[in-house]
Amino acid sequence: MGKKTLVIGASDNPERYSYKATLALKNKNHEVIPIGIRAGKINDLSIITDKPIIENVDTITLYVGPQNQESWKEYIFTIHPKRVIFNPGTENLSFQAELNAKNIETIEACTLVMLSIGNY
């Protein structure tokens, strides 16, 4: 069984890395829940545009730049995943420190690369 993963910053634009990561996670049999600011679909998955409380989340993979992360912090703290992956362009040392202080692991990495080399 895969890891329950939230993709925050999900987009229905096939050119976006959040779109590609959502498909790659699903193809690797992870339960993936795309969350974004605009409704849409990634294949058969609907992008959720609110912030539902989801239990037992292993990973949040972040595709929201540091300038837009503030509005996601409380939600991420409430979900309390095991880890948050800061994909390229989303790195934010102060947010990472806040997550670490709440015993949430942070990783600066590319979800697509992690999946492709088998260390997700």
FIGUKOL-426844 format. One line per 3 residues: number of its first residue (from 1); their letters; for each residue y, z, x of N, C-alpha, C, O. Coordinates in nm, 3 decimals, padded with zeros to 5 digits, always signed. Atoms other than C-alpha are relative to their C-alpha. Layout:
// residues N
NUM) a) Y Z X Y Z X Y Z X Y Z X | ...
// end
This chain:
// residues 120
1) mgk) -00.119 +00.000 +00.085 +00.000 +00.000 +00.000 +00.124 +00.000 +00.088 +00.130 +00.070 +00.189 | -00.122 +00.012 -00.079 +00.343 -00.089 +00.129 +00.095 +00.116 -00.022 +00.065 +00.213 -00.092 | -00.103 -00.103 +00.008 +00.655 +00.118 +00.161 +00.101 -00.037 -00.107 +00.153 -00.148 -00.108
4) ktl) -00.101 +00.025 +00.102 +00.886 +00.150 -00.139 +00.135 -00.011 +00.069 +00.180 +00.081 +00.136 | -00.122 +00.033 -00.073 +01.207 -00.010 -00.015 +00.109 -00.045 -00.095 +00.087 -00.129 -00.182 | -00.119 +00.048 +00.070 +01.554 -00.045 -00.163 +00.076 -00.090 +00.094 +00.100 -00.054 +00.209
7) vig) -00.087 +00.090 -00.074 +01.755 -00.342 -00.042 +00.140 +00.016 -00.060 +00.168 -00.034 -00.169 | -00.136 -00.022 +00.050 +02.118 -00.233 -00.081 +00.091 -00.107 +00.060 +00.099 -00.125 +00.181 | -00.081 +00.115 -00.039 +02.357 -00.525 -00.073 -00.074 -00.130 -00.029 -00.044 -00.234 +00.029
10) asd) +00.081 +00.117 +00.035 +02.105 -00.764 -00.229 +00.087 -00.110 -00.062 +00.181 -00.082 -00.136 | -00.072 +00.117 +00.049 +02.229 -01.115 -00.307 -00.100 -00.106 -00.043 -00.208 -00.117 +00.015 | +00.088 +00.109 +00.043 +02.077 -01.407 -00.497 +00.029 -00.130 +00.076 -00.023 -00.236 +00.041
13) npe) -00.030 +00.116 -00.084 +02.219 -01.644 -00.233 -00.109 -00.014 +00.107 -00.122 +00.073 +00.192 | +00.111 +00.017 -00.095 +01.920 -01.783 -00.035 +00.044 -00.002 +00.147 -00.039 +00.014 +00.236 | -00.049 +00.000 -00.139 +02.142 -01.806 +00.276 +00.020 +00.141 +00.054 +00.032 +00.159 +00.176
16) rys) -00.031 -00.138 -00.043 +02.198 -01.428 +00.287 -00.126 +00.068 +00.053 -00.237 +00.046 +00.005 | +00.114 -00.072 -00.058 +01.979 -01.205 +00.500 -00.061 +00.098 -00.098 -00.182 +00.124 -00.092 | +00.056 -00.093 +00.098 +01.942 -00.957 +00.214 -00.100 -00.072 -00.091 -00.201 -00.014 -00.131
19) yka) +00.091 +00.082 +00.082 +01.779 -01.236 +00.009 -00.130 -00.023 +00.078 -00.240 -00.002 +00.026 | +00.118 +00.028 -00.084 +01.546 -01.331 +00.295 -00.084 +00.124 +00.022 -00.207 +00.118 +00.020 | +00.073 -00.125 -00.024 +01.455 -00.967 +00.362 -00.075 +00.043 -00.126 -00.189 +00.091 -00.117
22) tla) +00.066 -00.036 +00.125 +01.376 -00.904 -00.006 -00.130 -00.078 -00.015 -00.234 -00.021 -00.047 | +00.121 +00.083 +00.010 +01.131 -01.196 -00.008 -00.103 +00.038 +00.106 -00.223 +00.045 +00.077 | +00.093 -00.035 -00.108 +00.981 -01.099 +00.328 -00.070 +00.133 -00.029 -00.190 +00.147 -00.004
25) lkn) +00.061 -00.129 +00.034 +00.925 -00.740 +00.214 -00.106 -00.018 -00.109 -00.216 +00.037 -00.100 | +00.095 +00.024 +00.110 +00.759 -00.859 -00.107 -00.124 -00.072 +00.052 -00.236 -00.039 +00.014 | +00.113 +00.075 -00.057 +00.542 -01.105 +00.089 -00.091 +00.087 +00.086 -00.209 +00.056 +00.103
28) knh) +00.081 -00.094 -00.081 +00.426 -00.815 +00.310 -00.052 +00.115 -00.086 -00.099 +00.217 -00.034 | +00.056 -00.097 +00.096 +00.326 -00.621 -00.005 +00.070 +00.135 -00.003 +00.007 +00.237 -00.032 | -00.079 -00.122 +00.019 +00.604 -00.364 +00.002 +00.059 -00.006 -00.140 +00.092 -00.114 -00.190
31) evi) -00.069 -00.005 +00.129 +00.744 -00.248 -00.332 +00.149 -00.007 +00.031 +00.204 +00.084 +00.094 | -00.140 +00.022 -00.037 +01.098 -00.383 -00.308 +00.087 -00.001 -00.125 +00.053 -00.064 -00.225 | -00.094 -00.010 +00.111 +01.391 -00.303 -00.535 +00.137 -00.045 +00.052 +00.202 +00.027 +00.127
34) pig) -00.130 +00.049 -00.045 +01.702 -00.517 -00.478 +00.115 +00.060 -00.083 +00.111 +00.058 -00.206 | -00.117 -00.059 +00.065 +02.034 -00.346 -00.557 +00.123 -00.067 +00.059 +00.138 -00.075 +00.181 | -00.120 +00.067 -00.047 +02.366 -00.527 -00.538 +00.115 +00.018 -00.097 +00.102 +00.088 -00.197
37) ira) -00.117 -00.013 +00.086 +02.709 -00.558 -00.690 +00.007 -00.110 -00.105 +00.084 -00.099 -00.201 | +00.002 +00.108 +00.098 +02.635 -00.883 -00.877 -00.144 -00.021 -00.048 -00.238 -00.021 +00.031 | +00.132 +00.028 +00.057 +02.345 -00.951 -01.113 -00.050 -00.135 +00.050 +00.029 -00.223 +00.085
40) gki) +00.063 +00.125 -00.041 +02.104 -01.225 -01.018 -00.148 +00.024 +00.015 -00.199 +00.131 -00.017 | +00.143 -00.011 -00.022 +01.744 -01.291 -00.931 -00.035 -00.048 +00.140 +00.025 -00.142 +00.193 | +00.060 +00.044 -00.125 +01.551 -01.317 -00.609 -00.146 -00.027 -00.037 -00.227 +00.066 -00.047
43) ndl) +00.128 +00.041 +00.062 +01.246 -01.512 -00.726 -00.015 +00.073 -00.132 +00.066 +00.054 -00.222 | +00.022 -00.068 +00.128 +01.106 -01.287 -01.000 +00.061 +00.140 -00.004 +00.043 +00.212 -00.102 | -00.061 -00.133 -00.004 +01.300 -00.975 -00.896 +00.145 -00.007 -00.045 +00.223 -00.086 +00.008
46) sii) -00.140 -00.007 +00.045 +01.620 -00.891 -01.082 +00.077 +00.095 +00.090 +00.028 +00.203 +00.125 | -00.087 -00.088 -00.080 +01.904 -00.749 -00.875 +00.060 +00.104 -00.094 +00.123 +00.070 -00.195 | -00.053 -00.111 +00.079 +01.998 -00.409 -01.015 +00.144 +00.022 +00.042 +00.175 +00.026 +00.161
49) tdk) -00.143 -00.014 -00.034 +02.374 -00.358 -01.038 +00.054 +00.141 -00.024 +00.172 +00.165 -00.002 | -00.045 -00.138 +00.006 +02.388 +00.013 -01.111 -00.075 +00.078 +00.108 -00.136 +00.019 +00.196 | +00.061 -00.082 -00.104 +02.257 +00.304 -00.905 -00.104 +00.093 -00.062 -00.079 +00.213 -00.076
52) pii) +00.102 -00.083 +00.065 +01.936 +00.425 -01.069 -00.064 +00.098 +00.098 -00.079 +00.069 +00.217 | +00.072 -00.097 -00.083 +01.762 +00.734 -00.940 -00.144 -00.048 +00.009 -00.213 -00.061 -00.092 | +00.135 +00.051 -00.026 +01.439 +00.610 -00.785 -00.070 +00.101 +00.090 -00.018 +00.141 +00.194
55) env) +00.076 -00.103 -00.072 +01.175 +00.854 -00.665 -00.082 -00.060 +00.113 -00.118 -00.178 +00.110 | +00.094 +00.032 -00.107 +00.970 +00.844 -00.345 +00.032 -00.129 +00.075 -00.056 -00.211 +00.101 | -00.042 +00.117 -00.078 +01.171 +00.582 -00.158 -00.029 +00.027 +00.146 +00.015 +00.128 +00.201
58) dti) +00.027 -00.013 -00.143 +01.043 +00.532 +00.194 +00.121 -00.048 +00.081 +00.167 +00.022 +00.171 | -00.101 +00.065 -00.084 +01.315 +00.300 +00.326 +00.111 -00.059 -00.085 +00.086 -00.118 -00.191 | -00.113 +00.078 +00.050 +01.661 +00.179 +00.238 +00.040 -00.091 +00.113 +00.068 -00.045 +00.224
61) tly) -00.049 +00.095 -00.100 +01.753 -00.137 +00.424 +00.138 -00.046 -00.046 +00.155 -00.098 -00.157 | -00.141 +00.011 +00.036 +02.128 -00.175 +00.429 +00.058 -00.135 +00.043 +00.048 -00.175 +00.158 | -00.069 +00.127 -00.023 +02.316 -00.505 +00.398 +00.143 +00.010 -00.052 +00.195 -00.086 -00.109
64) vgp) -00.137 -00.024 +00.042 +02.659 -00.356 +00.324 +00.077 +00.042 +00.124 +00.037 +00.136 +00.193 | -00.078 -00.031 -00.120 +02.923 -00.353 +00.597 +00.062 +00.138 -00.006 +00.079 +00.195 -00.114 | -00.055 -00.136 -00.006 +03.075 -00.024 +00.714 +00.120 +00.021 -00.092 +00.138 +00.130 -00.147
67) qnq) -00.120 -00.014 +00.083 +03.397 -00.091 +00.522 -00.033 +00.020 -00.147 +00.052 +00.064 -00.224 | +00.041 -00.014 +00.140 +03.199 -00.090 +00.193 -00.110 +00.104 -00.021 -00.166 +00.113 -00.131 | +00.112 -00.094 +00.011 +02.946 +00.186 +00.263 +00.037 +00.130 -00.070 -00.050 +00.197 -00.127
70) esw) -00.041 -00.129 +00.058 +03.151 +00.482 +00.137 -00.049 +00.015 -00.144 -00.096 +00.122 -00.183 | +00.039 -00.007 +00.141 +03.073 +00.398 -00.227 -00.151 +00.013 -00.019 -00.198 +00.040 -00.130 | +00.147 -00.011 +00.009 +02.699 +00.404 -00.149 -00.053 +00.132 +00.054 -00.168 +00.167 +00.029
73) key) +00.049 -00.120 -00.069 +02.681 +00.731 +00.046 -00.067 +00.100 -00.093 -00.182 +00.138 -00.069 | +00.057 -00.102 +00.089 +02.626 +00.977 -00.240 -00.131 -00.048 -00.062 -00.225 +00.029 -00.077 | +00.122 +00.057 +00.057 +02.369 +00.745 -00.395 -00.115 +00.010 +00.100 -00.225 +00.053 +00.066
76) ift) +00.105 -00.005 -00.103 +02.175 +00.720 -00.069 -00.042 +00.144 +00.027 -00.161 +00.172 +00.043 | +00.035 -00.141 -00.020 +02.195 +01.097 -00.017 -00.088 +00.050 -00.115 -00.183 +00.125 -00.092 | +00.075 -00.043 +00.117 +02.062 +01.150 -00.372 -00.143 -00.056 +00.003 -00.239 +00.015 -00.027
79) ihp) +00.134 +00.062 -00.010 +01.772 +00.906 -00.323 -00.081 +00.068 +00.110 -00.202 +00.085 +00.097 | +00.061 -00.065 -00.117 +01.696 +01.078 +00.012 -00.126 -00.072 +00.048 -00.236 -00.018 +00.041 | +00.116 +00.073 -00.055 +01.474 +00.809 +00.165 -00.045 +00.064 +00.130 +00.025 +00.147 +00.187
82) krv) +00.044 -00.046 -00.132 +01.267 +00.878 +00.474 +00.088 -00.059 +00.110 +00.117 +00.007 +00.210 | -00.081 +00.064 -00.102 +01.479 +00.628 +00.666 +00.094 -00.102 -00.061 +00.074 -00.152 -00.172 | -00.096 +00.105 +00.035 +01.774 +00.392 +00.647 +00.007 -00.095 +00.119 +00.030 -00.053 +00.232
85) ifn) -00.012 +00.101 -00.104 +01.774 +00.067 +00.842 +00.140 -00.061 -00.009 +00.179 -00.115 -00.113 | -00.131 +00.063 -00.011 +02.120 -00.046 +00.952 -00.020 -00.136 +00.065 -00.038 -00.145 +00.186 | +00.018 +00.136 -00.050 +02.085 -00.422 +00.985 +00.124 -00.043 +00.079 +00.229 +00.019 +00.066
88) pgt) -00.115 +00.044 -00.080 +02.313 -00.614 +01.227 +00.124 -00.021 -00.087 +00.120 -00.088 -00.190 | -00.126 +00.009 +00.074 +02.673 -00.584 +01.110 +00.025 +00.118 -00.091 +00.134 +00.132 -00.147 | -00.016 -00.116 +00.088 +02.615 -00.263 +00.914 +00.008 +00.131 +00.078 +00.021 +00.238 +00.018
91) enl) +00.003 -00.121 -00.082 +02.611 -00.018 +01.205 +00.123 +00.087 -00.029 +00.235 +00.038 -00.042 | -00.106 -00.094 +00.034 +02.814 +00.295 +01.131 -00.041 +00.137 +00.053 -00.116 +00.210 -00.013 | +00.047 -00.122 -00.066 +02.775 +00.589 +01.369 +00.029 +00.126 -00.079 -00.054 +00.217 -00.081
94) sfq) -00.029 -00.123 +00.075 +02.949 +00.847 +01.148 -00.093 +00.013 -00.121 -00.140 +00.123 -00.151 | +00.092 -00.004 +00.113 +02.737 +00.755 +00.844 -00.142 +00.033 +00.050 -00.213 +00.111 -00.013 | +00.131 -00.029 -00.056 +02.425 +00.758 +01.062 -00.012 +00.148 +00.033 -00.117 +00.208 +00.009
97) ael) +00.002 -00.143 -00.033 +02.516 +01.108 +01.182 -00.014 +00.084 -00.128 -00.086 +00.184 -00.129 | +00.012 -00.072 +00.128 +02.560 +01.224 +00.819 -00.143 -00.007 -00.053 -00.197 +00.093 -00.101 | +00.138 +00.016 +00.046 +02.218 +01.084 +00.729 -00.095 +00.085 +00.085 -00.181 +00.154 +00.031
100) nak) +00.085 -00.078 -00.089 +02.055 +01.242 +01.035 +00.012 +00.149 -00.029 -00.087 +00.223 -00.021 | -00.022 -00.141 +00.032 +02.210 +01.578 +00.941 -00.075 +00.041 -00.127 -00.103 +00.159 -00.147 | +00.076 -00.026 +00.123 +02.026 +01.547 +00.608 -00.149 -00.034 +00.019 -00.223 -00.053 -00.078
103) nie) +00.140 +00.030 -00.034 +01.696 +01.476 +00.787 -00.047 -00.135 -00.051 -00.162 -00.150 -00.094 | +00.036 +00.137 +00.032 +01.703 +01.105 +00.708 +00.008 -00.080 +00.130 +00.113 -00.086 +00.193 | +00.005 +00.079 -00.123 +01.596 +00.886 +00.998 +00.088 -00.124 -00.015 +00.093 -00.184 -00.122
106) tie) -00.077 +00.124 +00.001 +01.829 +00.600 +01.088 -00.047 -00.088 +00.115 -00.082 -00.041 +00.223 | +00.043 +00.099 -00.098 +01.739 +00.283 +01.273 +00.102 -00.113 -00.002 +00.137 -00.163 -00.109 | -00.081 +00.122 -00.011 +01.969 +00.007 +01.398 -00.096 -00.111 +00.039 -00.141 -00.119 +00.153
109) act) +00.099 +00.105 -00.024 +01.744 -00.295 +01.364 +00.014 -00.105 -00.108 +00.086 -00.087 -00.206 | +00.004 +00.107 +00.099 +01.684 -00.617 +01.175 -00.132 +00.010 -00.076 -00.239 +00.000 -00.017 | +00.120 -00.012 +00.083 +01.442 -00.574 +00.886 -00.090 -00.122 +00.016 -00.212 -00.108 +00.026
112) lvm) +00.081 +00.121 -00.014 +01.330 -00.938 +00.920 -00.077 -00.001 +00.131 -00.194 -00.041 +00.134 | +00.069 -00.004 -00.129 +01.247 -00.891 +01.289 -00.110 +00.106 -00.004 -00.222 +00.083 +00.042 | +00.101 -00.106 +00.009 +01.068 -00.561 +01.219 -00.124 -00.048 -00.075 -00.237 -00.023 -00.033
115) lsi) +00.113 +00.053 +00.077 +00.853 -00.732 +00.956 -00.078 -00.104 +00.079 -00.201 -00.106 +00.075 | +00.067 +00.110 -00.070 +00.780 -01.032 +01.177 -00.084 +00.049 +00.119 -00.183 -00.015 +00.154 | +00.078 -00.050 -00.115 +00.658 -00.822 +01.472 -00.092 +00.116 -00.038 -00.161 +00.171 +00.047
118) gny) +00.098 -00.097 +00.048 +00.467 -00.573 +01.257 +00.035 +00.145 +00.024 -00.055 +00.229 +00.025 | -00.035 -00.142 -00.020 +00.665 -00.253 +01.322 +00.089 +00.055 -00.111 +00.167 +00.147 -00.088 | -00.077 -00.049 +00.113 +00.819 -00.205 +00.978 -00.060 +00.131 -00.049 -00.009 +00.190 -00.145
// end
